[in-house]
C-alpha cells in the first residue's frame, strides 16, 4: 500500500491532489509548511513526497538538502512541484537526489505515471534490508535462480528469463521492471493473450516455438506480431539458436542471446512448488507488507485446499490477500474469502444464453464490471486498464450501467 506526503502551502492544491490520489488508492498525508512536513516525516516515512519548492518558512530545495543529510539512502522518492521554478532550481533539486520535477498546473496523467515509477523504485531499492528484500524467506528453489539472474544483470550481461508456465511471471516482472527496464523473456508453448501483452509493454520478448508449429500456435504468433508494435514490444520468435542468429536484425544481440540460450535463468514450474505454496505466499506477502507472516495450521490447510489445482498465479493471490494483510486481519475466513473469490464464475454466465444478444451483452458487461469493482485494493486507473478502457470511458460505462465505484471507509492503496 503506497503512501504519499503532499507538502504545499496552497490548501486548494493539497485538497485537489489528496482527492485524486485517494481515488487512485494511495494513502495520503499533507503538510502546509516545512515544520509540519518535518513532523509528518518523523511520524511515518512515506513512499513518495510531493514537495513544493516555494513555501513561507523554507524553500523545498533547502528542505530536500536537509533530508538528504538526515535520511541518506532511506529517503523516500521526492518529486518537486512548482509553478514558477527556474531551470537552475530543477537541476539543483535533481543533483541533490530528487526523483522528478512537476510543473504547475500539474497534468494528472503525468502525476500518476511519475508516482507509479517512484513507488516502484522505492520498493525496489529504498528499503533498509537492501535491494533483494523481496526475496527474503522464499524457498531456495525460487530465490536462487532469481539471485543468479540479478547477479548477471549487475555484471552487464544479457539475461534471458524463462517461464515454463505463468505462475511466477507477473510477480517477477513487477519486481524486475524497477531494476532492469529492458527485459528479455523466454516463453515456451504458452498461449498469449492481450492482458499479457499489456504487462510486457516496452519489454523484449523471445518466443520459443516448437517444431512443427501447430495451427493454433501459428495463429497466436500472428496475433503477437500484429500487436507487438502498438505495445512497443521487441519480439523475436524462433525455434532454435541457429534460427535466432539468422532472424536477428542486430547480429551482436543475436550472438548474446544465443550464448545464454542454453543457460537461461529458469524459474521453477508451478508443479515444482505445489508442496511449498503456503511458504511462497507467506514470504512474498510478508515482504510486501514489511513483516513476517506465519500461518496457523488452520490457515495453512485453507491455503493448500484453495490453491490445489487452481490455475491462479502468485501475483493474483498476493493482490487478493494484500488488503487483509495490510490491515493485520489475516485469518482463515479472510484467506478463504480472498482466494475463493471468482474461483467459480461459470454459473453466473450460463443464464445469459437465454437472453437476446443485446440484453445478454449488457448483462455480461454489468457482471464483468461488478467483478472488477469488487477489487477495492486496486486504484481506479488500474481498474480502467484491466477493463481495456480509457479512464473517462470507464467512468462513462459505469454511469451507463448504473454502477458506482465503491471504496470501503478507510480503504488505503
Beta strands, then each sheet from edge to edge (+ up, - down):
strand 1: 3-7
strand 2: 27-31
strand 3: 48-52
strand 4: 77-82
strand 5: 100-103
strand 6: 160-163
strand 7: 184-188
strand 8: 204-208
strand 9: 234-238
strand 10: 265-267
sheet 1: 2+ 1+ 3+ 4+ 5+
sheet 2: 9+ 8+ 7+ 6+ 10+
end
